Amino acid sequence: MKITICAVGRLRKGPEHELIADYLARFEKAGRGLGLGAAQLIEVEDKKGLGQEVEAQLLSRAIPDGAVLVTLDERGSLLSSPEFAQKLGTWRDSARDVCFVLGGADGIAPELRAKADFSISFGKMVWPHMLARVMLSEQIYRAGQILAGTPYHRV
Ligand SMILES: C[S@@+](CC[C@H](N)C(=O)[O-])C[C@H]1O[C@@H](n2cnc3c(N)ncnc32)[C@H](O)[C@@H]1O
C-alpha cells in the first residue's frame, strides 16, 4: 500500500517541513512490517494564483491512478484516531493505495470534492494548510502505531 499526500503550495524549509519529513519517515519505518508501505508528500503549485479550478487540475494530475481519494475538508467526517487507523487498515487490506488531498487558501474545488471516496475533518475550525499537512502526517504516523499496537497512542 502506498500513501500519497497531495497538497497545494510548496512549504518553505522550516519547522512544518521538518515535522512532516520526520513523521513520514517514522511511519515508513514502523509501517513496513504492517504492510502499510511508505507515505510521500507531493506539493503542487499554481504559480499564477489562478484559483481553485487550476489547483484542482494540478492535484488531479498528481493523484495516483486507482487510489482511494480522501479529501481533507472542515465539512468532512469527524474520526477518532483509532477510527482513522481502522480505515487505513481497511484500505490496506483491500490492497488499495490511498491519496489524501489538501486544498489551498480557497479550499478544494467542488468538482474534485465530489470525486472523493471519503472526506476527513479536523474539526469545524479552518486550519492553515501547512498545519493541516503536519496534523495529517502525525495522524498517519499515529494510525500506524495504533495498528502496530504500540503505546504511542494513549487515550
Ligand atoms: C486554509 S484551508 C481552506 C479552507 C477554505 N475555507 C475552504 O473553502 O475549504 C486549506 C486546506 O487545509 C485543509 N483544512 C483546513 N482546515 C481543515 C479542517 N478543519 N479539517 C480538514 N482539513 C482542513 C483543507 O484541505 C483545506 O482545503
The ligand as a MOL file (V3000), in Angstrom:
LIG
                    3D

  0  0  0     0  0            999 V3000
M  V30 BEGIN CTAB
M  V30 COUNTS 27 29 0 0 0
M  V30 BEGIN ATOM
M  V30 1 C -6.9640 27.3700 4.5960 0
M  V30 2 S -7.8220 25.8870 4.3310 0 CHG=1
M  V30 3 C -9.0820 26.3800 3.1590 0
M  V30 4 C -10.4160 26.4340 3.7980 0
M  V30 5 C -11.4960 27.0580 2.9520 0
M  V30 6 N -12.4970 27.6310 3.8110 0
M  V30 7 C -12.3030 26.1320 2.0710 0
M  V30 8 O -13.0180 26.6680 1.2730 0
M  V30 9 O -12.2220 24.9180 2.1940 0 CHG=-1
M  V30 10 C -6.6820 24.9480 3.3240 0
M  V30 11 C -6.8670 23.4620 3.3920 0
M  V30 12 O -6.4960 22.9780 4.6760 0
M  V30 13 C -7.2610 21.8220 4.9920 0
M  V30 14 N -8.0340 22.0980 6.2080 0
M  V30 15 C -8.1390 23.2590 6.8810 0
M  V30 16 N -8.9310 23.1320 7.9390 0
M  V30 17 C -9.3450 21.8390 7.9720 0
M  V30 18 C -10.1960 21.0730 8.8420 0
M  V30 19 N -10.7800 21.5920 9.8870 0
M  V30 20 N -10.3720 19.7740 8.5400 0
M  V30 21 C -9.7880 19.1990 7.4730 0
M  V30 22 N -8.9780 19.8750 6.6130 0
M  V30 23 C -8.7730 21.1770 6.8510 0
M  V30 24 C -8.2000 21.5640 3.8030 0
M  V30 25 O -7.6280 20.6220 2.9210 0
M  V30 26 C -8.2710 22.9450 3.1620 0
M  V30 27 O -8.6040 22.8660 1.7950 0
M  V30 END ATOM
M  V30 BEGIN BOND
M  V30 1 1 1 2
M  V30 2 1 2 3
M  V30 3 1 2 10
M  V30 4 1 3 4
M  V30 5 1 4 5
M  V30 6 1 5 6
M  V30 7 1 5 7
M  V30 8 2 7 8
M  V30 9 1 7 9
M  V30 10 1 10 11
M  V30 11 1 11 12
M  V30 12 1 11 26
M  V30 13 1 12 13
M  V30 14 1 13 14
M  V30 15 1 13 24
M  V30 16 1 14 15
M  V30 17 1 14 23
M  V30 18 2 15 16
M  V30 19 1 16 17
M  V30 20 1 17 18
M  V30 21 2 17 23
M  V30 22 1 18 19
M  V30 23 2 18 20
M  V30 24 1 20 21
M  V30 25 2 21 22
M  V30 26 1 22 23
M  V30 27 1 24 25
M  V30 28 1 24 26
M  V30 29 1 26 27
M  V30 END BOND
M  V30 END CTAB
M  END
